[in-house]
Amino acid sequence: MRAMKIPNIAVGALVVSFAILGAIALPFSVYIWQWTHLVVVLLVGFVLNAAGVLGAGDAKFAAAAAPFILLGDLTLLAWIFIACVITGFITHRIAMYSPLRRLVPDWESWTSGRRFPMGLPLGMTLVFYLVFALIQR
């Protein structure tokens, strides 16, 4: 939110973490299949970015997170994402107009107009999805 950008190192770390953890935790056939999610989401992200729908960092982050998501969980993921977008937006706006803003006055997200840092709900979505997956299994 400080710079309204998702650093490439964060995206790379997410991919590397799946490469290692997925190889340990998943059957080989599932592990290989999950990598196709990264490719598909990256291609869709490129198209959406070119159309001006989302930022390049958001597209890269979504692609890097995609291998962690099971195809059968897309409905669950959608509900988590909706909740995180709403919660993230409200929380960000409350913080923007509260004394909390003084703690980090130079964040670009405070002065970016109508733009919203989607990295916040994207990250929240991945965390909550993984927690739900851990609890359910």
C-alpha positions as CSV (number, residue, x, y, z in Angstrom):
1,M,0.0,0.0,0.0
2,R,3.0,2.2,0.5
3,A,3.8,2.2,-3.2
4,M,0.7,0.6,-4.7
5,K,2.9,-2.1,-6.1
6,I,3.4,-5.8,-5.4
7,P,7.2,-6.4,-5.4
8,N,8.5,-9.0,-7.8
9,I,10.5,-10.6,-5.0
10,A,7.2,-11.3,-3.1
11,V,5.7,-12.9,-6.2
12,G,8.9,-15.0,-6.8
13,A,8.9,-16.1,-3.1
14,L,5.3,-17.3,-3.5
15,V,6.2,-19.3,-6.6
16,V,9.3,-20.8,-4.9
17,S,7.3,-21.7,-1.8
18,F,4.8,-23.6,-3.9
19,A,7.6,-25.3,-5.8
20,I,9.1,-26.6,-2.5
21,L,6.0,-27.1,-0.4
22,G,3.9,-28.5,-3.2
23,A,6.5,-31.1,-4.1
24,I,6.5,-32.2,-0.5
25,A,2.8,-32.1,0.3
26,L,1.1,-33.1,-2.9
27,P,1.0,-36.3,-5.0
28,F,3.1,-35.8,-8.1
29,S,0.2,-35.7,-10.6
30,V,-1.7,-33.1,-8.5
31,Y,1.5,-31.1,-8.1
32,I,2.1,-31.0,-11.9
33,W,-1.5,-30.1,-12.6
34,Q,-1.4,-27.1,-10.1
35,W,1.4,-25.5,-12.2
36,T,-1.1,-25.2,-15.1
37,H,-3.1,-22.9,-12.9
38,L,-0.2,-20.4,-12.8
39,V,0.0,-20.4,-16.6
40,V,-3.8,-19.9,-17.1
41,V,-4.1,-17.2,-14.5
42,L,-1.0,-15.4,-15.8
43,L,-2.5,-15.4,-19.4
44,V,-5.9,-14.1,-18.1
45,G,-4.1,-11.6,-16.0
46,F,-2.1,-10.3,-19.0
47,V,-5.4,-9.8,-20.9
48,L,-7.1,-8.1,-17.9
49,N,-4.0,-5.8,-17.4
50,A,-4.0,-4.9,-21.1
51,A,-7.7,-4.0,-20.8
52,G,-6.9,-1.8,-17.8
53,V,-9.0,-3.9,-15.4
54,L,-6.2,-4.7,-13.0
55,G,-2.6,-3.8,-12.4
56,A,0.3,-5.9,-13.5
57,G,1.4,-6.7,-10.0
58,D,-2.1,-7.9,-9.1
59,A,-2.0,-10.2,-12.2
60,K,1.4,-11.6,-11.3
61,F,0.4,-12.1,-7.7
62,A,-2.8,-13.9,-8.7
63,A,-0.8,-16.2,-11.0
64,A,1.8,-16.9,-8.3
65,A,-1.0,-17.8,-5.9
66,A,-3.0,-19.9,-8.4
67,P,-1.0,-23.2,-7.9
68,F,-2.1,-23.1,-4.2
69,I,-5.8,-23.2,-5.2
70,L,-7.6,-26.5,-6.0
71,L,-9.9,-26.2,-9.0
72,G,-12.8,-27.7,-6.9
73,D,-12.4,-24.8,-4.5
74,L,-13.1,-22.0,-6.9
75,T,-16.6,-21.2,-5.4
76,L,-15.1,-21.1,-1.9
77,L,-12.3,-18.9,-3.2
78,A,-14.7,-16.5,-4.9
79,W,-16.7,-16.1,-1.6
80,I,-13.5,-15.5,0.3
81,F,-12.3,-13.0,-2.3
82,I,-15.6,-11.1,-2.2
83,A,-15.4,-10.9,1.6
84,C,-11.8,-9.8,1.5
85,V,-12.4,-7.1,-1.1
86,I,-15.3,-5.6,0.9
87,T,-13.4,-5.9,4.2
88,G,-10.2,-4.6,2.8
89,F,-11.9,-1.6,1.1
90,I,-13.8,-0.7,4.2
91,T,-10.7,-1.1,6.5
92,H,-8.6,0.9,4.1
93,R,-11.1,3.8,3.9
94,I,-11.6,3.8,7.7
95,A,-7.8,4.0,8.2
96,M,-7.5,6.7,5.5
97,Y,-9.8,9.0,7.4
98,S,-8.7,8.1,10.9
99,P,-5.8,9.0,13.1
100,L,-4.1,5.7,12.0
101,R,-3.1,7.5,8.8
102,R,-0.6,9.5,10.7
103,L,1.4,6.3,11.4
104,V,2.2,6.0,7.7
105,P,1.4,9.4,6.1
106,D,3.5,8.7,2.9
107,W,1.6,5.7,1.6
108,E,0.6,6.2,-2.0
109,S,-2.7,4.5,-1.4
110,W,-3.9,7.5,0.6
111,T,-3.6,9.9,-2.3
112,S,-4.3,7.6,-5.3
113,G,-7.8,8.9,-5.9
114,R,-10.3,6.2,-6.6
115,R,-7.7,3.5,-7.1
116,F,-7.6,0.8,-4.4
117,P,-4.6,-1.4,-3.5
118,M,-5.9,-4.8,-4.6
119,G,-2.8,-6.5,-3.2
120,L,-4.5,-6.2,0.2
121,P,-7.5,-8.3,-0.5
122,L,-5.5,-10.6,-2.8
123,G,-3.1,-11.4,0.0
124,M,-5.9,-11.7,2.5
125,T,-7.8,-14.1,0.2
126,L,-4.8,-16.4,-0.1
127,V,-4.2,-16.5,3.6
128,F,-7.8,-17.2,4.5
129,Y,-8.1,-19.9,1.7
130,L,-5.0,-21.7,3.0
131,V,-6.3,-21.5,6.6
132,F,-9.7,-22.9,5.6
133,A,-7.9,-25.6,3.6
134,L,-5.8,-26.5,6.6
135,I,-8.8,-26.7,8.9
136,Q,-10.9,-28.7,6.5
137,R,-8.3,-31.4,5.7
